[in-house]
Amino acid sequence: MTAGSNCNAFNAPRFRQLQSEIGEAGAIEVLRVFLHDAKERVRTIHGSLSENNPALIMREAHAIKSSSATFGFERLSMEAQRLEGIAPILDARQTAAAVERIVIALMEADDIAMADILAA
């Protein structure tokens, strides 16, 4: 858990709601797409760190925030929301630290998905 954080990594009822809306197979398929997409977005953010492009960082963080909330990955959504809100005012070191928190939360989401959802 992130320091000072009080949110859970995964909200299982939210994912079950998605499953009830689009079916189990559909939810699993879009979860796989989400995980791939989120990893690509994090790579894009990493690549833009040296460019000092807060608009790009904010856009990618916003997409991660929204999509991770859909799947119930609360910690990932929270970290992405934090980055989205502070990207314009951070220096390079602070931005890199915020991105690292997203990377950790994404790895956690991936672990949860592989162990608890996709393995079922």
C-alpha positions as CSV (number, residue, x, y, z in Angstrom):
1,M,0.0,0.0,0.0
2,T,1.2,3.5,-0.8
3,A,2.3,5.6,2.1
4,G,-0.7,7.6,3.3
5,S,-3.1,5.6,1.2
6,N,-6.3,4.2,2.5
7,C,-7.6,2.6,-0.6
8,N,-7.6,-1.0,-1.5
9,A,-5.7,-2.3,-4.5
10,F,-8.8,-4.1,-5.9
11,N,-12.5,-3.6,-5.6
12,A,-13.8,-7.1,-6.5
13,P,-17.5,-6.0,-6.4
14,R,-16.8,-3.4,-9.1
15,F,-15.3,-6.1,-11.3
16,R,-18.2,-8.4,-10.7
17,Q,-20.5,-5.6,-11.7
18,L,-18.7,-5.3,-15.0
19,Q,-18.9,-9.1,-15.4
20,S,-22.7,-8.9,-14.9
21,E,-23.0,-6.1,-17.4
22,I,-20.9,-7.6,-20.3
23,G,-20.5,-11.2,-19.3
24,E,-17.6,-13.1,-17.8
25,A,-15.8,-13.7,-21.1
26,G,-16.3,-10.1,-22.2
27,A,-15.0,-8.8,-18.9
28,I,-11.9,-11.0,-19.1
29,E,-11.2,-10.0,-22.7
30,V,-11.4,-6.2,-22.0
31,L,-9.3,-6.8,-18.8
32,R,-6.6,-8.2,-21.0
33,V,-6.8,-5.2,-23.3
34,F,-6.8,-2.8,-20.4
35,L,-3.6,-4.4,-18.9
36,H,-1.8,-4.2,-22.2
37,D,-3.0,-0.6,-22.9
38,A,-2.1,0.5,-19.4
39,K,1.4,-0.8,-19.8
40,E,1.8,1.0,-23.1
41,R,0.5,4.2,-21.5
42,V,3.1,3.9,-18.7
43,R,5.8,3.4,-21.3
44,T,4.6,6.6,-23.1
45,I,4.7,8.5,-19.8
46,H,8.2,7.2,-19.1
47,G,9.3,8.2,-22.6
48,S,7.9,11.7,-22.2
49,L,9.7,12.4,-18.9
50,S,12.7,13.8,-20.6
51,E,10.5,15.9,-22.9
52,N,9.0,17.8,-20.0
53,N,5.5,17.4,-21.6
54,P,3.0,17.7,-18.8
55,A,0.0,17.7,-21.2
56,L,1.0,14.2,-22.5
57,I,1.6,12.9,-19.0
58,M,-1.8,14.3,-17.8
59,R,-3.6,12.7,-20.8
60,E,-2.1,9.3,-20.3
61,A,-2.6,9.4,-16.5
62,H,-6.2,10.4,-17.1
63,A,-6.8,7.4,-19.3
64,I,-5.1,5.1,-16.8
65,K,-7.2,6.6,-14.0
66,S,-10.5,6.1,-15.8
67,S,-9.9,2.7,-17.1
68,S,-8.4,1.2,-14.0
69,A,-11.5,2.5,-12.0
70,T,-13.7,0.6,-14.4
71,F,-12.0,-2.6,-13.5
72,G,-11.9,-1.9,-9.7
73,F,-8.1,-1.3,-9.5
74,E,-8.6,1.5,-7.0
75,R,-4.9,2.1,-6.0
76,L,-3.8,2.3,-9.6
77,S,-6.7,4.8,-10.3
78,M,-5.8,6.8,-7.3
79,E,-2.1,7.1,-8.2
80,A,-2.9,8.0,-11.8
81,Q,-5.3,10.7,-10.5
82,R,-2.6,12.1,-8.3
83,L,-0.2,12.3,-11.3
84,E,-2.9,13.8,-13.5
85,G,-3.5,16.6,-11.0
86,I,0.1,17.4,-10.2
87,A,2.0,16.8,-13.5
88,P,2.0,20.5,-14.5
89,I,3.7,21.6,-11.3
90,L,6.2,18.8,-10.7
91,D,9.8,18.9,-11.5
92,A,11.4,15.9,-13.3
93,R,12.4,14.1,-10.1
94,Q,9.0,14.4,-8.6
95,T,7.3,13.3,-11.8
96,A,9.5,10.3,-12.0
97,A,8.6,9.3,-8.4
98,A,4.9,9.7,-9.1
99,V,5.3,7.6,-12.3
100,E,7.1,4.9,-10.2
101,R,4.1,4.7,-7.9
102,I,1.9,4.1,-10.9
103,V,4.3,1.4,-12.1
104,I,4.1,-0.3,-8.7
105,A,0.3,-0.1,-8.6
106,L,0.1,-1.4,-12.2
107,M,2.3,-4.4,-11.3
108,E,0.0,-5.0,-8.4
109,A,-3.1,-4.8,-10.6
110,D,-1.4,-7.2,-13.1
111,D,-0.6,-9.7,-10.3
112,I,-4.2,-9.5,-9.0
113,A,-5.6,-10.0,-12.5
114,M,-3.3,-13.0,-13.2
115,A,-3.8,-14.7,-9.8
116,D,-7.5,-13.9,-9.0
117,I,-9.3,-13.2,-12.3
118,L,-7.5,-14.7,-15.3
119,A,-6.4,-17.9,-13.5
120,A,-10.0,-18.7,-12.5
